[in-house]
Amino acid sequence: MSLMFSGIGVSRGIAIGNAYLLRRNQIDVTSRTLLKKGIPAEVRRFKRAVKDARAQLLMARDNIPKDAPSDVSSFIETHILMLDDAVLSQRPVEIIKGEMINAEAALQQQREELIKAFGSMDDSYLATRIDDVNHVIDSVLRALDDGAENVVASEQWKGQIIVADDLTPADTVSMQHHGVAGFVTETGGQLSHTAILARSLGIPAIVGVSNIRRYIKPGEVITLDGRLGMVLAEPTEEMLSDFRRQQKETRLRQRELAKLIDTEAVTADGVQLKLMANIEIEEDLKALKRVSAKGVGLYRTEFLYMNRETVPTEQEHFKVYTKVLRALKGETLTIRTADLGADKQVDGQMASRTRPQAHNPAMGLRGIRLCLSDTSLFLPQLRAILRASARGPIHMLLPMLTNVAEVAQCLEMVSQVKQSLRDENIEFDENMLVGGMIEVPAAAIAAEQFARQLDFLSIGTNDLIQYTLAIDRIDDQVDYLYDPMHPAVLSLIKNTIDAGQKAGIPVAMCGEMAGDARYVRLLLGLGLTEFSMPPNLILETKKNLITCRRATLKKQVSTLLAARSSEEMLAQLDKINASAPSN
């Protein structure tokens, strides 16, 4: 009998294969008291486990395809660096010696301390650092348990669909290397590590299918639709035939999308669109070039501050920015100043600038707040951005703005840096544009004030939605409330777009919503014409929008905004998308 399961489709594609159930043994973390003479052996056992876990990560890193997006390797590198950090490599040893307990219990105790220290955390791109902590600690615990099943190279995986509780970045890379058809996990969300990597590596994937391993038998045929989030167990021959047809159509669609690379992004009624890319490090430029993106709408710079002992120098910033500019060959580079805080904490000496532990880091000292409170983090970046602006078109984007006083402070600092560069006879673009991220509800409500002070606005929907709805979008217990279609969210987006139009300045969107096929026509109807997204979504978005007439969409969106219930809104959204190309 066929069974159907529903989850969160995080990476598109159709997969057909035999189910491989990845069942890891429950790790025993029972505390055991040691005799004094047994402590040295236990310390050696722990260190050997750390070494083995590190070897697994290095193997996964070595298996990353050369043409894979850069975020793939960055996740693996983060886990390797965490294993090398004293909080995981040395602190458990101190606990073993001080409390005379076994390695598993010491490591679990350290996990609990770290979870307490991290508290509630959020990030707009990399998911939570606490997920990293848990994945790394679990890998060491499994290395301590000789009977635990690890994800290792397996030729048997080729063409199979992995069904697991959760997957680490190393797991996911290993599966891609060995040709899995797709995977399903019981936990995870749209922005989890597993989801991000699946999209980057092109593996059809569904997450959040609770308890699926209870109902799937090893080796049985299952199908996976990564777009709809549907898993089908033991499909009939008729169903299989339909899925194979869909697979073929998907491959054909990809070839058709490739034909749009050189097509101008203009709607059917002549509205010019600007489709830009979100990038993090310069290797992402390869993907940007493949789709002919019109510049970079969001360049994240946090990586320059991470996993190091000191603040990056002005020259380090400058070299990276000029390298990206050369690769863009005249296209605009929008650099977001350091959005540190929450879980993107700086390390080493930077972290030692002791600040009180935030009770809720997502709403604490982060983004522009942190940069204005500690200008030694900010000034080297400002100088480097301005210096780089002499080498090519650069826009500067300020994150996490809440009030116009912050804008005034930033613009005054920019003015002071400009004067110092003039005094030093250093070239820069006197007319470099400065914009602001609208990702806090207060900023969206007061968008007209921000629009009067800034050269452009960029809507960050990831934070805007979760702050508006008071939910953590990567918390499995409440992520169902994460709703881009909530009337309050749409009202804030429209208010920001209207404010930009009234002030005569551009408004872009760089959050996940900008590349989501369900919402791009809605956004165009709201008046948005500048979209920034991961490079792999640009061609699909272009296809979706160039067949539209914005005048028609405006009328349809007005009807949607006037709807009296979420059901009416969704029905109207279906009408808006009814004529969209099949995805």
N, C-alpha and C positions, 0 to 999 in steps of 0.2 A: 504494500500500500504506500502511495506517495504521501510524504509529509512536507509541509511548507513552513519555513521559519522566517521571521522578519527581524531585521537589525538595521544598523546605520551603514548605508553604502558610502565608503570613504574613498574608493578608487575604482573608476569605471572599468567596464569590460565584462565579457561573458566567459565563464570558466566551466569546463566539464571535466570531471576526473573522479578517481576513486578517493574516498575519504581516508586520510591518515590522521588518526587521533593521537595527538601529542599529550600524553599523560605523564606529568612529572610527579614523582613520589612526594608526599607531604614531608617537608623538611622538619626534622626533629630539632627544636631549639630549647628542649628541656634543660634547665640549669643543673649542672652537676658540680659538686664541690671536689676540688683536686687536693691531693697530698702535695706537700711542698716539693718533694722530689719529682713529681710528675709535671711540674710547671714548664721546665725547659722543653720537654717533648711536645707539650701542647702548643707552645709558642712556635716551635718549628712546624708543627702541623698546620697552624693558621697561616704562617708565611708561605708554606708550600701551596695552600689553597689559593691565596692571593696570586701567586705566580701562575698557577694553572688557569685561573679566571682571566688573567691578563693575556696569557697565550691564546685563549679562545678569542678574545677581542682582536688581537693582532692578526689572527688567521682570518677573521671576518673582514678586517680592514684590507688585508691583502687580496681578498676576493671581490672587492668592489670594482665594478666595471670602470674602465678608464673614462668612458663617456657619461658616467652617472652624474646627476646633479650634485653640487658641492655639499648640500645639506646632509646627504647620506654619510659622507665621511666625517662631517662635523659631529654627528651624534656619537659615532664610534670613538672619535678622539676625546669627546667629553667624558665618556665612560672610562677610557684609559687614564686620563688625567685624574679622575676621581679616585681610581684605584691607587694611583701614585701619591695621592694627598695623604698627609699625616692623619687626618680625621678618620680615614678608613684603614690605612696601612699600619699606623702606630698606636692610635688611641685604643683599639681593641686589645692590643698587646699589654698596654698599661692596665686595662681592666682585668685581663687574665691574671696578671701578676699581683695586682692589688687586692682583688677579691677572691683569687684562687678558684676561679670557675672555668668551665670549658669554653672553647673558642666560639661555638654556636651561641651560647648564652651571652658571651661578651659582645659579639657582633650584633645580636638582637638588642641588647641594652643600648649600644651606640646608635642603632637605628631609631629607637624610641627617643633618644636625646636629640637626634637630628630633626626628627619629625616635629618635636615640640619647638625646636629653635626656628624651623622654617615657618611654622604656623600656616596661615592661609596665604597661598601664593597664586599669582596669575601671570600669564605672559601671552602676548598677542601673536607669537609665532612659534615658539619652541616647546609649547606645553609646559608642564611643571618640572622644576628641578627636583622635587621630591620623587617624581617618577624615576628620574635618573638614579637617585639614591637607592630606591627600592630595587631597581633592576640590577644595579651593581652589587648590592648586598646579597641579593638572591643568588647571583652567579657565584659568589664566594661560598655561600652556604651549600650550594650544590656541589661545589668542588670539595667541600669538607665531607660530604655524604657520598661515599663510593657507590652507593646503590641508586643514586638519583640519575634520572635520564637527562642528558644534556642535548641541546640541538647541535649536532655535529654533521659533518659532511655525509650525505647519504644519497647514493645514486638511485635508490629506490623511490626517492621523492619526485623524480622527474615526471611531470604530467599529473601529479596528484594534487588534491586540495587539502591543505593542512587545517585541522580543526583543533584549536588550543584555547587555554584559559586566557593567556596574554602572550605577547611576543616582545622580546627586547629588540633594539636596533640591530644587534649582532645576529639574532635569530633571523630577522627579516632579510638581511643581506645574504646570509647563508642560503636561505630558501630561494632567493632570486638567482643566486649563483648556480644552484642545482636544478633550476628549471621547474619550480612548482607552478601549477596552473593557476593557483589562487589560494587565499586563506580566509578563515573565519575565526574570530575570537569571541569569547564570552563577555569580555570587558572592553573598555576603551570608548573613546568618543571621536568626533570629527577632527579634533585638533590634537589627538594623542600622537606620541612618537610613531606608533604603528601605522596610523593613518597617513601621516606626513610622508613616511618612507615608502609606503605602498604606492602613493601617488607619484613620488619621485622616481621610483623604480618601474612603474608601469605594471604593477601586479594587481589584478582584480581582487578586491578585498571588502569584507563586511565585518564590522565590529559590533559589540554590544548585543550579541545573540545569547541571552541568558540560558544556561543549562543545556545548550545544544548537544554537548557530549553525552548526555544521558540517553539521547534518542538516536544518535547516529552510530552505526556499526562500522568497525574497521573494514575498509575495502569496499564498502557499498558505493554505488555510483551516486554522486551528488552534482548539482549544478548551482552556479552562483551568478547573480546579476548584481554587479557592483554599483550600477546606477540606481536601481530600485531598492537595493538592500534586501533582496530576497534569496533564500537558500531553499532548494528543492531536493529532497532525499528520495531515492528510488523512483526517478521519473519514468513515465511510460515511454515507449518507443516514439509515440507521436510527440510527446513533450521534448524528447531528445532531438528529434528532427527539427523542431521549432527553435531550440537553442542553437543548434549548429547553423541554422539559417541566420540567426541574429549575430553569431560570431562572424560569419562571412560579411554581413552588412556592416558590421563595425569596422572591419578591415577596409572595406570600400570607402566608408565615411572618412577614415583617416587619410586615405589617398586623395579624396576630394578636398578635404580641408587644406592639404598641402598646396593645392592649386590657388588658394586665396592669399598666399604669402605676399604677392606683389599687387594685390587688389587694394584700391584706396578704400579707407574706412569712411564711407558716406552713406547716409540712409537713403531710402528710395525717394524721399522728397527733398534731398539735397542738403541735409544737415551734416556738417563735418564733425566727425568723431575723432577722439584722440585715445588710442589704446596703448598704454604704457606697461612696463614690467616692474614688478617688485623683485629686488635682488638683495642678497646679503653679502656675499663676497665675490671677488672678481670672476671666479670660475663660472658663476651663474650667467655671465655674459654670453657664453656659448649658446645656451638655450635661447637667449634673447635674440641673437643674430639669426637663428634658424627660423624665427617667425616674423622678422622685420618689425619689431616693436618700435614705437615712436618715442624712444627715450626711456628713462627710468623715472617712474613716478614715486618710488619709495626705495631708497638705499639705506638699509639698516647698518649702523656703524658700531653696534654693541660688541661685535666680535673683537674689535681692537682692544677692548678693555678686559676681556675675559681671560681667565687662566694665566695670569701673569702677576708679578710682584709689584710692578710700578705702573704709574699712569703713562699711557702712550705719549710719546713726544710729538711736538708739532711737526717735525720732519717725518715721523712715521705716518701720521695722518696724511700729510701732503703727498708722500710717495704713492700711497694707496689710491687717493682720489685722482691724481694725475694719470695713473695707470688705467683706471676705469674710463676716464675721459678720452684717452687715446683710443681705447677699444670702441667707444661710442661714435667716434668719427663725426662729431658735430651735433649729435643728438643731445638733448638736455639731460643732465644728471641732477635729480632731486635728492639731496642728502639730508636725512633726518638726523638731527643732533642726538647725542647719546641718550637713549631711553633706558637708563639704568634704574635699578630699584626692583621692587617685587621679587621675582626669582632670578632676575639677571643681576646677581650680586657680583661686585668686583671682588678680587681675591687679594691675598698677601697684604702688602703694606697699605694698599688702597683700602682694604676692608678694615684695617687696624685704625683708621681714623674714627675712633669709637663714637658710635651714635647709639642712642637707645634702641633696643630691639622693638621693631614695629609689631603691634598687636595684629594689624591687618595690613601687610605690606602692599597689597593691591591698591589701597587707599592712603598709603603713607608717603614717605619721602621718595618720590620716583620721578622720572622724566625731567621736565624743565625745573621742577621744584628742587630736585637734587642738584642740578647744574647751577642754579642760582644760589643755592646755599653753600656750595663748594666750587667756587669759580676756578680753582686749580684743575678741576676736571674739564671745565668748559672752555676756558680761554685758549689753550693750545689747539683745540678743535676749531674754534672760531677763526683763529689766525690761519690755520691750514686751509679751511674752506675758502676764505677770502683770497689767499694766495693762489689756490688752484683755480679760482674763477677767472684768472688771467689766461688760463690755458684752454678754456672751453666753457660752454654755457652751463652754469650751475645755479640751482635754486636751493635755498636753505629752508628746512622744515622744522618747526619747533614742536616737540611732542608734549602731550598731557597738559595743555593750557587749560586754566580754569577761569582766570579773570584777565582783563586788559592791562592791569598793573604789571603782570608778568611780561606781557608783550612790551610795555614801555621799558622795563628793566633790560630786556634782551636787546631791544633796538638801541638803547643807550650804550650797552656794551659793544655792539657791532660798530656804532659810531666811534667809540674810543679806539677800537682795534684798527679801524680804517685810518684814523689819524696817526696812530703809531706806525702803520705801514707806510703812510705818506712820508713821515719823518725819516723813515729808514730807506726811502726811495725804492720800495718793493711794490711791484705792480699788482693790481687787483681790479676787478670789475666794479666801478663806482656804482653801477646800477643793478647789482645782483639782487634778485628778488628774494624776499623773506616771507614765508608763509607759515600757517599754523595748522596743527592737527586738531580737528574737532572730534573728540572722542569722549568728552565728559558732557553729560546732559546740560550742565550749567553753561558751557561754552556754546552748545547748539542753540539753547534758548536765547542767548545773548549774541548770536552770530552776527547781527548787524553791527554791533560794537567792534567785534574782531575784524569784520570786513572793512571797516573804516581805517583800521590801523595797519593792516597787512596787505601784501601784494597778491596773495592767493590763499585758498583754504583747501584742506584735504580731509575728507571724512574717514575716520578709522572706525569701521562698523563693529569690529570684534569687541573692543572695549565699550563703545557707545551702547551696544545692545545689552551687554551684561550689567553695566552700571545703571542703565535705565530700568532694567527688570530685576535688579538686586539678586542676580544669580551668578554662580561660578560656572562658566560654560564647559569646563572640563571636569566637573564633579558629576559622576555617573548618577547620583541620586536626584539632581535637579536640572541636568542639562536638557531634559525634555521641555523645560520652560524657555529655553533659548529660542526666541521667535523673531526673526527679522520682519515678519508681517504684523507685529503688534502695532496697533494704531499710534501709540506713543512714539515708537521708534520711527515709523514713517513720517510722523509729524515733525520730529526733530531733523530728519534728513531733508524734508521739504523746506523747513525753515532755513536751514543752512544754505541750500541751493538758491532759494529766493533771495537771501541776504547777499550772496555773491553777485547775483544778477543785478540787484538794486545798486550795488556799489561799483559794478562794472569790472569785477575781478573774476578770474577763473576759479571754479570749484571742481575738484577731483574727488574720487573715492579710491582708497587703497586697501580697504578691509576685504575680508573673504567674500562679502556680498557682491563686490564689484566683478568677480569672475564666476559667479554662480548663475548658471543658465536659467534657473527658475526666476531670477529677479532682475536680470539686466534690462529687459524690456520695460518692466515697471520703473526702474531707475531712469531710463531714457524718457519715459512719460512724465516723470517728476521734474525733468529738466536737466538731468545730468548728461554731459557729453564727454567727460574725461574719466576714463576708467584705468586703474592700475591693478595688475593681478600677476600671479605666477605666470611665467612665459608660456607654459604648456596649455594655458586656457585662452590665449589671445585669439587664435584662429577660430576656435569655436564661438567665442564671443562676437568676433567680426561677422561670421556667417549669420549669427542670430540677429544682429542689429542692422546689417545693410539691406535686409529685405523689408525693414519697417518703414512706416510713415509716422514721423513723430507727432504730426498734427492729430492723427487718429489715436495714437497712444495717449496723448494728453487727455482726450475726452474719456477714454476707457479708464484711465487712472483716476480721473475726477469721480467717476461712478464708484470705483473701488473705495476711495477715501470716504465716500458718503455712506458706505454700507453700514448696517446696524449690528452685524454679528460677524464673527470670524468665519462662519460658514459662507456667508454672502461674499466676504472678501476673497476667500479662496476660490469660490466659483467664478468671480470676476477675474482673478488672476489666471485661471484656466482659460478664460476667453482671450485674455491678452496674449497668452502663450500658444493659443490654438493654431495660429498660422506660422509659428516658429519652425525652423528646420528641425527634423528629427535628430535627437542626440543619442 
